[in-house]
Amino acid sequence: MEPARTDSGPPEPAEPGQPPREPARAPWPPPTALVWAFGAGLLGVLVAAATSFGLAGILLAGLLLLLAVLHLVLPISALGPLAVRTPWVDAATCMVLAVGVAVLAVVAPGGLGG
């Protein structure tokens, strides 16, 4: 009985005489939607640290609404790792989260409402 392989050596060829398959790699450069999403999220965190919680919450809610629209209009290949489920489910999830974050930004102590 042969022991199980524990190393991550070269992959086995598909068929004898065929070259080995290359391992899957993450695309580079990353998808544009992912870069913009992380940039806007970082901006929201910086606004929260520098100014007010409420303003950052509204900014993050706007980001989530923008992501919902992107899920509906862009092809899945353009979204990269932002596409987790079907576009409609992802968009609905982003919209619900955006409304929740916006409400919290307004009604929470230290937010825009008080």
N, CA, C and O atoms as CSV, one atom per row, in Angstrom:
chain,resi,resn,atom,element,x,y,z
A,1,MET,N,N,0.848,-1.186,0.000
A,1,MET,CA,C,0.000,0.000,0.000
A,1,MET,C,C,0.885,1.238,0.000
A,1,MET,O,O,1.824,1.345,0.788
A,2,GLU,N,N,0.577,2.160,-0.882
A,2,GLU,CA,C,1.373,3.366,-1.037
A,2,GLU,C,C,0.896,4.448,-0.070
A,2,GLU,O,O,-0.309,4.670,0.051
A,3,PRO,N,N,1.824,5.134,0.630
A,3,PRO,CA,C,1.388,6.189,1.561
A,3,PRO,C,C,0.810,7.365,0.794
A,3,PRO,O,O,1.178,7.625,-0.352
A,4,ALA,N,N,-0.104,8.073,1.450
A,4,ALA,CA,C,-0.742,9.247,0.847
A,4,ALA,C,C,0.283,10.356,0.678
A,4,ALA,O,O,1.179,10.523,1.506
A,5,ARG,N,N,0.141,11.111,-0.404
A,5,ARG,CA,C,1.036,12.243,-0.640
A,5,ARG,C,C,0.638,13.411,0.233
A,5,ARG,O,O,-0.535,13.776,0.311
A,6,THR,N,N,1.616,13.986,0.880
A,6,THR,CA,C,1.343,15.157,1.703
A,6,THR,C,C,1.985,16.411,1.141
A,6,THR,O,O,1.693,17.517,1.598
A,7,ASP,N,N,2.866,16.248,0.143
A,7,ASP,CA,C,3.500,17.435,-0.421
A,7,ASP,C,C,2.625,17.990,-1.539
A,7,ASP,O,O,1.730,17.312,-2.042
A,8,SER,N,N,2.896,19.213,-1.910
A,8,SER,CA,C,2.123,19.828,-2.984
A,8,SER,C,C,2.988,19.891,-4.233
A,8,SER,O,O,3.131,20.952,-4.840
A,9,GLY,N,N,3.552,18.782,-4.611
A,9,GLY,CA,C,4.416,18.698,-5.770
A,9,GLY,C,C,3.654,18.962,-7.052
A,9,GLY,O,O,2.501,19.390,-7.030
A,10,PRO,N,N,4.303,18.705,-8.155
A,10,PRO,CA,C,3.637,18.977,-9.424
A,10,PRO,C,C,2.407,18.104,-9.593
A,10,PRO,O,O,2.400,16.954,-9.153
A,11,PRO,N,N,1.374,18.632,-10.221
A,11,PRO,CA,C,0.154,17.846,-10.400
A,11,PRO,C,C,0.383,16.703,-11.374
A,11,PRO,O,O,1.274,16.756,-12.221
A,12,GLU,N,N,-0.424,15.688,-11.240
A,12,GLU,CA,C,-0.338,14.542,-12.124
A,12,GLU,C,C,-0.806,14.935,-13.520
A,12,GLU,O,O,-1.690,15.781,-13.660
A,13,PRO,N,N,-0.216,14.323,-14.568
A,13,PRO,CA,C,-0.705,14.632,-15.914
A,13,PRO,C,C,-2.110,14.104,-16.108
A,13,PRO,O,O,-2.523,13.139,-15.465
A,14,ALA,N,N,-2.849,14.757,-17.015
A,14,ALA,CA,C,-4.225,14.344,-17.280
A,14,ALA,C,C,-4.250,12.941,-17.856
A,14,ALA,O,O,-5.071,12.122,-17.443
A,15,GLU,N,N,-3.372,12.647,-18.797
A,15,GLU,CA,C,-3.257,11.332,-19.409
A,15,GLU,C,C,-1.780,11.080,-19.646
A,15,GLU,O,O,-0.996,12.026,-19.721
A,16,PRO,N,N,-1.390,9.823,-19.764
A,16,PRO,CA,C,0.027,9.551,-20.057
A,16,PRO,C,C,0.433,10.223,-21.373
A,16,PRO,O,O,-0.289,10.149,-22.367
A,17,GLY,N,N,1.578,10.866,-21.363
A,17,GLY,CA,C,2.066,11.546,-22.551
A,17,GLY,C,C,1.630,12.991,-22.647
A,17,GLY,O,O,2.130,13.716,-23.508
A,18,GLN,N,N,0.711,13.446,-21.792
A,18,GLN,CA,C,0.236,14.823,-21.797
A,18,GLN,C,C,1.038,15.635,-20.785
A,18,GLN,O,O,1.486,15.083,-19.780
A,19,PRO,N,N,1.231,16.931,-21.024
A,19,PRO,CA,C,1.941,17.748,-20.028
A,19,PRO,C,C,1.093,17.906,-18.768
A,19,PRO,O,O,-0.134,17.847,-18.839
A,20,PRO,N,N,1.737,18.108,-17.612
A,20,PRO,CA,C,0.956,18.278,-16.373
A,20,PRO,C,C,0.137,19.555,-16.419
A,20,PRO,O,O,0.511,20.533,-17.066
A,21,ARG,N,N,-0.975,19.525,-15.726
A,21,ARG,CA,C,-1.853,20.695,-15.654
A,21,ARG,C,C,-1.251,21.725,-14.708
A,21,ARG,O,O,-0.658,21.387,-13.684
A,22,GLU,N,N,-1.418,22.980,-15.076
A,22,GLU,CA,C,-0.963,24.071,-14.213
A,22,GLU,C,C,-1.984,24.292,-13.098
A,22,GLU,O,O,-3.187,24.208,-13.345
A,23,PRO,N,N,-1.523,24.576,-11.867
A,23,PRO,CA,C,-2.485,24.872,-10.806
A,23,PRO,C,C,-3.198,26.188,-11.077
A,23,PRO,O,O,-2.641,27.092,-11.701
A,24,ALA,N,N,-4.434,26.287,-10.601
A,24,ALA,CA,C,-5.218,27.509,-10.787
A,24,ALA,C,C,-4.617,28.633,-9.960
A,24,ALA,O,O,-4.211,28.429,-8.816
A,25,ARG,N,N,-4.565,29.817,-10.547
A,25,ARG,CA,C,-4.007,30.973,-9.851
A,25,ARG,C,C,-5.030,32.095,-9.854
A,25,ARG,O,O,-5.891,32.172,-10.730
A,26,ALA,N,N,-4.921,32.944,-8.877
A,26,ALA,CA,C,-5.801,34.114,-8.803
A,26,ALA,C,C,-5.447,35.065,-9.942
A,26,ALA,O,O,-4.275,35.212,-10.286
A,27,PRO,N,N,-6.453,35.711,-10.527
A,27,PRO,CA,C,-6.155,36.616,-11.640
A,27,PRO,C,C,-5.402,37.848,-11.155
A,27,PRO,O,O,-5.646,38.357,-10.062
A,28,TRP,N,N,-4.482,38.312,-11.993
A,28,TRP,CA,C,-3.753,39.530,-11.678
A,28,TRP,C,C,-3.738,40.390,-12.919
A,28,TRP,O,O,-3.384,39.871,-13.978
A,29,PRO,N,N,-4.078,41.608,-12.881
A,29,PRO,CA,C,-4.509,42.381,-11.724
A,29,PRO,C,C,-5.892,41.952,-11.256
A,29,PRO,O,O,-6.663,41.377,-12.025
A,30,PRO,N,N,-6.205,42.230,-9.996
A,30,PRO,CA,C,-7.514,41.828,-9.482
A,30,PRO,C,C,-8.635,42.555,-10.216
A,30,PRO,O,O,-8.407,43.614,-10.802
A,31,PRO,N,N,-9.849,41.993,-10.189
A,31,PRO,CA,C,-10.978,42.647,-10.866
A,31,PRO,C,C,-11.182,44.075,-10.362
A,31,PRO,O,O,-11.025,44.352,-9.173
A,32,THR,N,N,-11.529,44.962,-11.266
A,32,THR,CA,C,-11.690,46.380,-10.939
A,32,THR,C,C,-12.742,46.595,-9.857
A,32,THR,O,O,-12.562,47.436,-8.977
A,33,ALA,N,N,-13.842,45.838,-9.914
A,33,ALA,CA,C,-14.898,46.001,-8.914
A,33,ALA,C,C,-14.371,45.696,-7.518
A,33,ALA,O,O,-14.751,46.362,-6.554
A,34,LEU,N,N,-13.507,44.702,-7.400
A,34,LEU,CA,C,-12.945,44.353,-6.095
A,34,LEU,C,C,-12.054,45.467,-5.568
A,34,LEU,O,O,-12.109,45.799,-4.384
A,35,VAL,N,N,-11.239,46.041,-6.432
A,35,VAL,CA,C,-10.343,47.124,-6.012
A,35,VAL,C,C,-11.151,48.334,-5.537
A,35,VAL,O,O,-10.842,48.919,-4.499
A,36,TRP,N,N,-12.188,48.709,-6.297
A,36,TRP,CA,C,-13.023,49.847,-5.898
A,36,TRP,C,C,-13.784,49.564,-4.608
A,36,TRP,O,O,-13.955,50.461,-3.782
A,37,ALA,N,N,-14.243,48.325,-4.426
A,37,ALA,CA,C,-14.982,47.988,-3.210
A,37,ALA,C,C,-14.079,48.103,-1.987
A,37,ALA,O,O,-14.478,48.674,-0.972
A,38,PHE,N,N,-12.872,47.567,-2.077
A,38,PHE,CA,C,-11.958,47.671,-0.935
A,38,PHE,C,C,-11.525,49.112,-0.695
A,38,PHE,O,O,-11.372,49.530,0.453
A,39,GLY,N,N,-11.328,49.870,-1.763
A,39,GLY,CA,C,-10.950,51.276,-1.610
A,39,GLY,C,C,-12.038,52.085,-0.929
A,39,GLY,O,O,-11.753,52.889,-0.041
A,40,ALA,N,N,-13.280,51.877,-1.338
A,40,ALA,CA,C,-14.391,52.613,-0.717
A,40,ALA,C,C,-14.606,52.160,0.724
A,40,ALA,O,O,-14.937,52.977,1.584
A,41,GLY,N,N,-14.426,50.895,0.994
A,41,GLY,CA,C,-14.539,50.409,2.373
A,41,GLY,C,C,-13.463,51.012,3.261
A,41,GLY,O,O,-13.733,51.392,4.400
A,42,LEU,N,N,-12.247,51.099,2.744
A,42,LEU,CA,C,-11.163,51.732,3.497
A,42,LEU,C,C,-11.448,53.207,3.731
A,42,LEU,O,O,-11.171,53.734,4.809
A,43,LEU,N,N,-12.002,53.875,2.724
A,43,LEU,CA,C,-12.378,55.276,2.891
A,43,LEU,C,C,-13.426,55.433,3.991
A,43,LEU,O,O,-13.351,56.371,4.784
A,44,GLY,N,N,-14.399,54.526,4.048
A,44,GLY,CA,C,-15.411,54.581,5.101
A,44,GLY,C,C,-14.812,54.419,6.486
A,44,GLY,O,O,-15.212,55.106,7.426
A,45,VAL,N,N,-13.854,53.512,6.612
A,45,VAL,CA,C,-13.196,53.313,7.914
A,45,VAL,C,C,-12.391,54.551,8.293
A,45,VAL,O,O,-12.399,54.964,9.452
A,46,LEU,N,N,-11.701,55.141,7.331
A,46,LEU,CA,C,-10.928,56.347,7.628
A,46,LEU,C,C,-11.826,57.526,8.009
A,46,LEU,O,O,-11.475,58.309,8.892
A,47,VAL,N,N,-12.967,57.655,7.358
A,47,VAL,CA,C,-13.923,58.717,7.718
A,47,VAL,C,C,-14.444,58.483,9.126
A,47,VAL,O,O,-14.596,59.432,9.894
A,48,ALA,N,N,-14.719,57.228,9.475
A,48,ALA,CA,C,-15.192,56.925,10.830
A,48,ALA,C,C,-14.146,57.291,11.872
A,48,ALA,O,O,-14.476,57.810,12.939
A,49,ALA,N,N,-12.887,57.020,11.560
A,49,ALA,CA,C,-11.823,57.323,12.519
A,49,ALA,C,C,-11.565,58.828,12.613
A,49,ALA,O,O,-11.236,59.333,13.686
A,50,ALA,N,N,-11.712,59.539,11.503
A,50,ALA,CA,C,-11.343,60.951,11.494
A,50,ALA,C,C,-12.492,61.882,11.844
A,50,ALA,O,O,-12.269,62.915,12.475
A,51,THR,N,N,-13.722,61.545,11.451
A,51,THR,CA,C,-14.824,62.485,11.665
A,51,THR,C,C,-15.915,61.863,12.527
A,51,THR,O,O,-15.813,61.853,13.754
A,52,SER,N,N,-16.949,61.350,11.890
A,52,SER,CA,C,-18.073,60.862,12.684
A,52,SER,C,C,-18.516,59.484,12.235
A,52,SER,O,O,-18.356,59.095,11.078
A,53,PHE,N,N,-19.068,58.773,13.173
A,53,PHE,CA,C,-19.593,57.436,12.923
A,53,PHE,C,C,-20.752,57.491,11.937
A,53,PHE,O,O,-20.857,56.638,11.057
A,54,GLY,N,N,-21.611,58.474,12.076
A,54,GLY,CA,C,-22.792,58.579,11.219
A,54,GLY,C,C,-22.442,58.806,9.760
A,54,GLY,O,O,-23.037,58.189,8.878
A,55,LEU,N,N,-21.488,59.681,9.496
A,55,LEU,CA,C,-21.072,59.957,8.133
A,55,LEU,C,C,-20.440,58.716,7.496
A,55,LEU,O,O,-20.689,58.416,6.329
A,56,ALA,N,N,-19.629,58.005,8.264
A,56,ALA,CA,C,-19.015,56.781,7.752
A,56,ALA,C,C,-20.069,55.712,7.489
A,56,ALA,O,O,-19.953,54.954,6.526
A,57,GLY,N,N,-21.083,55.643,8.324
A,57,GLY,CA,C,-22.156,54.679,8.115
A,57,GLY,C,C,-22.931,54.949,6.843
A,57,GLY,O,O,-23.272,54.024,6.106
A,58,ILE,N,N,-23.210,56.229,6.584
A,58,ILE,CA,C,-23.905,56.585,5.354
A,58,ILE,C,C,-23.016,56.292,4.142
A,58,ILE,O,O,-23.510,55.833,3.112
A,59,LEU,N,N,-21.721,56.551,4.256
A,59,LEU,CA,C,-20.789,56.246,3.177
A,59,LEU,C,C,-20.740,54.738,2.898
A,59,LEU,O,O,-20.757,54.321,1.740
A,60,LEU,N,N,-20.679,53.930,3.946
A,60,LEU,CA,C,-20.668,52.480,3.768
A,60,LEU,C,C,-22.003,51.969,3.224
A,60,LEU,O,O,-22.022,51.023,2.436
A,61,ALA,N,N,-23.110,52.577,3.628
A,61,ALA,CA,C,-24.406,52.194,3.065
A,61,ALA,C,C,-24.457,52.515,1.577
A,61,ALA,O,O,-24.988,51.732,0.789
A,62,GLY,N,N,-23.915,53.651,1.194
A,62,GLY,CA,C,-23.831,53.995,-0.219
A,62,GLY,C,C,-22.963,53.013,-0.989
A,62,GLY,O,O,-23.291,52.655,-2.120
A,63,LEU,N,N,-21.864,52.572,-0.394
A,63,LEU,CA,C,-21.007,51.565,-1.015
A,63,LEU,C,C,-21.778,50.263,-1.233
A,63,LEU,O,O,-21.679,49.648,-2.296
A,64,LEU,N,N,-22.539,49.849,-0.235
A,64,LEU,CA,C,-23.314,48.618,-0.378
A,64,LEU,C,C,-24.383,48.751,-1.462
A,64,LEU,O,O,-24.632,47.799,-2.201
A,65,LEU,N,N,-25.012,49.910,-1.564
A,65,LEU,CA,C,-25.983,50.123,-2.641
A,65,LEU,C,C,-25.295,50.100,-4.005
A,65,LEU,O,O,-25.838,49.546,-4.961
A,66,LEU,N,N,-24.112,50.691,-4.102
A,66,LEU,CA,C,-23.364,50.657,-5.349
A,66,LEU,C,C,-22.991,49.220,-5.716
A,66,LEU,O,O,-23.091,48.832,-6.880
A,67,LEU,N,N,-22.567,48.439,-4.740
A,67,LEU,CA,C,-22.252,47.034,-5.003
A,67,LEU,C,C,-23.481,46.259,-5.455
A,67,LEU,O,O,-23.375,45.370,-6.300
A,68,ALA,N,N,-24.638,46.582,-4.906
A,68,ALA,CA,C,-25.868,45.917,-5.338
A,68,ALA,C,C,-26.150,46.209,-6.808
A,68,ALA,O,O,-26.530,45.315,-7.564
A,69,VAL,N,N,-25.963,47.448,-7.201
A,69,VAL,CA,C,-26.182,47.809,-8.608
A,69,VAL,C,C,-25.148,47.123,-9.495
A,69,VAL,O,O,-25.485,46.639,-10.576
A,70,LEU,N,N,-23.884,47.076,-9.047
A,70,LEU,CA,C,-22.849,46.402,-9.825
A,70,LEU,C,C,-23.158,44.924,-10.009
A,70,LEU,O,O,-22.908,44.364,-11.077
A,71,HIS,N,N,-23.698,44.294,-8.981
A,71,HIS,CA,C,-24.065,42.878,-9.095
A,71,HIS,C,C,-25.125,42.673,-10.160
A,71,HIS,O,O,-25.152,41.631,-10.815
A,72,LEU,N,N,-25.989,43.643,-10.339
A,72,LEU,CA,C,-27.069,43.493,-11.314
A,72,LEU,C,C,-26.639,43.819,-12.743
A,72,LEU,O,O,-27.178,43.240,-13.686
A,73,VAL,N,N,-25.685,44.728,-12.925
A,73,VAL,CA,C,-25.368,45.173,-14.285
A,73,VAL,C,C,-24.084,44.572,-14.849
A,73,VAL,O,O,-23.958,44.468,-16.069
A,74,LEU,N,N,-23.135,44.176,-14.020
A,74,LEU,CA,C,-21.877,43.640,-14.520
A,74,LEU,C,C,-21.958,42.130,-14.690
A,74,LEU,O,O,-22.702,41.461,-13.972
A,75,PRO,N,N,-21.191,41.588,-15.640
A,75,PRO,CA,C,-21.132,40.132,-15.738
A,75,PRO,C,C,-20.372,39.553,-14.547
A,75,PRO,O,O,-19.569,40.238,-13.914
A,76,ILE,N,N,-20.635,38.302,-14.258
A,76,ILE,CA,C,-20.022,37.668,-13.083
A,76,ILE,C,C,-18.503,37.668,-13.189
A,76,ILE,O,O,-17.818,37.795,-12.174
A,77,SER,N,N,-17.967,37.528,-14.391
A,77,SER,CA,C,-16.511,37.506,-14.549
A,77,SER,C,C,-15.881,38.840,-14.146
A,77,SER,O,O,-14.732,38.861,-13.705
A,78,ALA,N,N,-16.602,39.945,-14.287
A,78,ALA,CA,C,-16.067,41.252,-13.908
A,78,ALA,C,C,-16.086,41.460,-12.397
A,78,ALA,O,O,-15.322,42.276,-11.879
A,79,LEU,N,N,-16.940,40.741,-11.687
A,79,LEU,CA,C,-17.041,40.906,-10.237
A,79,LEU,C,C,-15.982,40.119,-9.484
A,79,LEU,O,O,-15.628,40.471,-8.359
A,80,GLY,N,N,-15.479,39.064,-10.092
A,80,GLY,CA,C,-14.455,38.256,-9.448
A,80,GLY,C,C,-14.970,37.643,-8.161
A,80,GLY,O,O,-16.059,37.068,-8.141
A,81,PRO,N,N,-14.194,37.760,-7.073
A,81,PRO,CA,C,-14.612,37.137,-5.813
A,81,PRO,C,C,-15.777,37.841,-5.129
A,81,PRO,O,O,-16.261,37.352,-4.108
A,82,LEU,N,N,-16.244,38.972,-5.655
A,82,LEU,CA,C,-17.421,39.617,-5.072
A,82,LEU,C,C,-18.699,38.863,-5.432
A,82,LEU,O,O,-19.720,39.035,-4.767
A,83,ALA,N,N,-18.660,38.034,-6.469
A,83,ALA,CA,C,-19.822,37.242,-6.875
A,83,ALA,C,C,-19.811,35.934,-6.092
A,83,ALA,O,O,-19.022,35.035,-6.385
A,84,VAL,N,N,-20.683,35.831,-5.104
A,84,VAL,CA,C,-20.718,34.645,-4.256
A,84,VAL,C,C,-21.885,33.752,-4.643
A,84,VAL,O,O,-21.712,32.548,-4.834
A,85,ARG,N,N,-23.059,34.330,-4.757
A,85,ARG,CA,C,-24.266,33.584,-5.129
A,85,ARG,C,C,-24.771,34.122,-6.455
A,85,ARG,O,O,-24.009,34.732,-7.205
A,86,THR,N,N,-26.023,33.909,-6.751
A,86,THR,CA,C,-26.576,34.465,-7.988
A,86,THR,C,C,-26.615,35.993,-7.860
A,86,THR,O,O,-26.662,36.517,-6.747
A,87,PRO,N,N,-26.595,36.703,-8.981
A,87,PRO,CA,C,-26.580,38.176,-8.908
A,87,PRO,C,C,-27.767,38.752,-8.144
A,87,PRO,O,O,-27.608,39.744,-7.432
A,88,TRP,N,N,-28.949,38.159,-8.274
A,88,TRP,CA,C,-30.126,38.699,-7.581
A,88,TRP,C,C,-30.017,38.515,-6.078
A,88,TRP,O,O,-30.399,39.406,-5.319
A,89,VAL,N,N,-29.508,37.389,-5.639
A,89,VAL,CA,C,-29.363,37.152,-4.199
A,89,VAL,C,C,-28.287,38.072,-3.628
A,89,VAL,O,O,-28.471,38.650,-2.556
A,90,ASP,N,N,-27.164,38.214,-4.337
A,90,ASP,CA,C,-26.109,39.120,-3.877
A,90,ASP,C,C,-26.612,40.562,-3.811
A,90,ASP,O,O,-26.327,41.275,-2.848
A,91,ALA,N,N,-27.357,40.993,-4.828
A,91,ALA,CA,C,-27.869,42.365,-4.842
A,91,ALA,C,C,-28.868,42.587,-3.710
A,91,ALA,O,O,-28.826,43.618,-3.038
A,92,ALA,N,N,-29.760,41.631,-3.498
A,92,ALA,CA,C,-30.741,41.771,-2.409
A,92,ALA,C,C,-30.046,41.808,-1.052
A,92,ALA,O,O,-30.434,42.579,-0.175
A,93,THR,N,N,-29.026,40.983,-0.880
A,93,THR,CA,C,-28.277,40.979,0.381
A,93,THR,C,C,-27.601,42.322,0.609
A,93,THR,O,O,-27.649,42.861,1.715
A,94,CYS,N,N,-26.972,42.868,-0.429
A,94,CYS,CA,C,-26.309,44.169,-0.304
A,94,CYS,C,C,-27.316,45.276,0.016
A,94,CYS,O,O,-27.026,46.174,0.807
A,95,MET,N,N,-28.501,45.210,-0.601
A,95,MET,CA,C,-29.509,46.241,-0.347
A,95,MET,C,C,-30.026,46.180,1.085
A,95,MET,O,O,-30.191,47.217,1.727
A,96,VAL,N,N,-30.282,44.991,1.587
A,96,VAL,CA,C,-30.750,44.847,2.972
A,96,VAL,C,C,-29.680,45.336,3.945
A,96,VAL,O,O,-29.984,46.038,4.910
A,97,LEU,N,N,-28.428,44.963,3.687
A,97,LEU,CA,C,-27.344,45.430,4.559
A,97,LEU,C,C,-27.188,46.949,4.478
A,97,LEU,O,O,-26.920,47.593,5.492
A,98,ALA,N,N,-27.351,47.529,3.287
A,98,ALA,CA,C,-27.227,48.983,3.132
A,98,ALA,C,C,-28.293,49.707,3.940
A,98,ALA,O,O,-28.000,50.695,4.612
A,99,VAL,N,N,-29.514,49.228,3.880
A,99,VAL,CA,C,-30.590,49.864,4.657
A,99,VAL,C,C,-30.307,49.736,6.150
A,99,VAL,O,O,-30.504,50.690,6.902
A,100,GLY,N,N,-29.849,48.567,6.581
A,100,GLY,CA,C,-29.533,48.369,8.003
A,100,GLY,C,C,-28.416,49.278,8.481
A,100,GLY,O,O,-28.511,49.870,9.557
A,101,VAL,N,N,-27.355,49.393,7.686
A,101,VAL,CA,C,-26.235,50.257,8.074
A,101,VAL,C,C,-26.675,51.722,8.091
A,101,VAL,O,O,-26.285,52.473,8.985
A,102,ALA,N,N,-27.483,52.136,7.113
A,102,ALA,CA,C,-27.947,53.528,7.079
A,102,ALA,C,C,-28.832,53.841,8.279
A,102,ALA,O,O,-28.713,54.914,8.871
A,103,VAL,N,N,-29.712,52.921,8.643
A,103,VAL,CA,C,-30.571,53.143,9.814
A,103,VAL,C,C,-29.726,53.245,11.077
A,103,VAL,O,O,-29.949,54.123,11.910
A,104,LEU,N,N,-28.758,52.350,11.216
A,104,LEU,CA,C,-27.883,52.419,12.396
A,104,LEU,C,C,-27.065,53.711,12.419
A,104,LEU,O,O,-26.827,54.269,13.490
A,105,ALA,N,N,-26.638,54.187,11.262
A,105,ALA,CA,C,-25.855,55.412,11.208
A,105,ALA,C,C,-26.663,56.608,11.647
A,105,ALA,O,O,-26.105,57.577,12.161
A,106,VAL,N,N,-27.977,56.559,11.452
A,106,VAL,CA,C,-28.825,57.688,11.818
A,106,VAL,C,C,-29.298,57.596,13.257
A,106,VAL,O,O,-29.305,58.607,13.960
A,107,VAL,N,N,-29.696,56.412,13.721
A,107,VAL,CA,C,-30.328,56.325,15.044
A,107,VAL,C,C,-29.357,55.984,16.175
A,107,VAL,O,O,-29.709,56.152,17.343
A,108,ALA,N,N,-28.175,55.521,15.875
A,108,ALA,CA,C,-27.240,55.148,16.937
A,108,ALA,C,C,-26.694,56.392,17.631
A,108,ALA,O,O,-26.551,57.443,17.005
A,109,PRO,N,N,-26.389,56.273,18.929
A,109,PRO,CA,C,-25.783,57.409,19.619
A,109,PRO,C,C,-24.466,57.804,18.952
A,109,PRO,O,O,-23.632,56.947,18.660
A,110,GLY,N,N,-24.289,59.062,18.721
A,110,GLY,CA,C,-23.094,59.542,18.035
A,110,GLY,C,C,-23.252,59.550,16.533
A,110,GLY,O,O,-22.328,59.937,15.818
A,111,GLY,N,N,-24.396,59.136,16.041
A,111,GLY,CA,C,-24.633,59.112,14.590
A,111,GLY,C,C,-25.160,60.446,14.108
A,111,GLY,O,O,-25.060,61.454,14.808
A,112,LEU,N,N,-25.721,60.449,12.911
A,112,LEU,CA,C,-26.202,61.692,12.314
A,112,LEU,C,C,-27.463,62.216,12.998
A,112,LEU,O,O,-27.720,63.420,12.986
A,113,GLY,N,N,-28.248,61.322,13.591
A,113,GLY,CA,C,-29.513,61.748,14.178
A,113,GLY,C,C,-29.388,62.264,15.615
A,113,GLY,O,O,-30.369,62.768,16.163
A,114,GLY,N,N,-28.270,62.157,16.209
A,114,GLY,CA,C,-28.277,62.645,17.569
A,114,GLY,C,C,-27.014,62.583,18.258
A,114,GLY,O,O,-26.926,62.977,19.421
